[in-house]
Amino acid sequence: MYALKPGVLLTETEYGMALLDQKSAEYWTLNPTAAVVLRTLLDGHGIDQAVEALTGHYEGVDTDLATQDVTRIIDDLRSAGLVAP
């Protein structure tokens, strides 16, 4: 299960999501694909469910591509210090 790190705020936008780290005053915008992944993870689901969410949401996205995307998105969010498992 993943959660936002303390002090990180999230808001839904027309285009996806925006995250604000209150400590550093940095913010990030997530495109719709990353928003689907993060929302799935924050709702208590795992990587497999995030892959299913992408393949179900986007026509023509296969499991291999979705798995690569989910892995990259999680790595990016963790590297930025926004989420923790």
C-alpha positions in Angstrom: 0.0 0.0 0.0 1.2 3.5 -0.8 0.5 6.8 0.9 1.5 10.4 0.4 4.4 11.4 2.6 3.4 13.8 5.5 3.2 17.4 4.3 2.3 16.4 0.7 -1.1 17.8 -0.5 -3.0 16.5 -3.5 -5.7 18.1 -5.6 -7.5 16.8 -8.6 -7.3 19.0 -11.7 -9.0 19.1 -15.1 -5.9 17.5 -16.6 -4.9 15.0 -13.8 -3.5 15.9 -10.4 -1.2 18.4 -8.7 0.9 17.6 -5.7 2.4 20.2 -3.3 5.2 19.4 -0.9 4.6 22.0 1.9 8.1 21.5 3.3 10.0 22.4 0.1 7.2 24.5 -1.5 7.7 22.5 -4.7 4.8 21.2 -6.7 4.3 18.6 -9.4 1.6 18.1 -11.9 0.6 14.6 -12.9 -0.9 13.8 -16.3 -4.0 11.7 -16.5 -2.1 8.4 -16.7 -0.1 9.1 -13.6 -3.2 10.3 -11.8 -5.0 7.0 -12.5 -2.0 5.1 -11.1 -1.6 7.3 -8.0 -5.3 7.3 -7.2 -5.4 3.5 -7.5 -2.4 3.2 -5.2 -3.8 5.7 -2.7 -7.1 3.9 -2.6 -5.2 0.9 -1.1 -4.7 -1.1 -4.2 -1.4 -2.6 -5.4 0.7 -2.5 -8.5 -1.3 -5.2 -10.3 -4.5 -3.2 -9.8 -2.9 0.0 -11.1 -1.9 -2.0 -14.2 -5.5 -3.2 -14.6 -6.7 0.4 -14.1 -4.6 1.6 -17.0 -5.4 -1.2 -19.4 -9.1 -0.8 -18.5 -9.0 3.0 -18.8 -7.0 3.4 -22.0 -7.9 1.4 -25.1 -5.0 -0.2 -26.8 -2.6 -0.2 -23.8 -1.4 -3.7 -23.1 -0.3 -5.2 -19.8 3.5 -4.9 -20.6 3.3 -1.2 -21.4 1.0 -0.5 -18.5 3.4 -2.4 -16.1 6.3 -0.3 -17.4 4.3 2.9 -16.9 3.2 2.0 -13.4 6.8 1.1 -12.4 8.2 4.3 -13.8 5.5 6.5 -12.2 6.0 4.9 -8.8 9.8 5.3 -9.1 9.4 8.9 -10.1 7.0 9.6 -7.2 9.3 7.9 -4.7 12.4 9.7 -6.1 10.7 13.0 -5.6 9.9 12.1 -2.0 6.1 12.3 -2.6 5.0 8.8 -1.7 6.1 5.9 0.5 5.1 2.3 0.5 
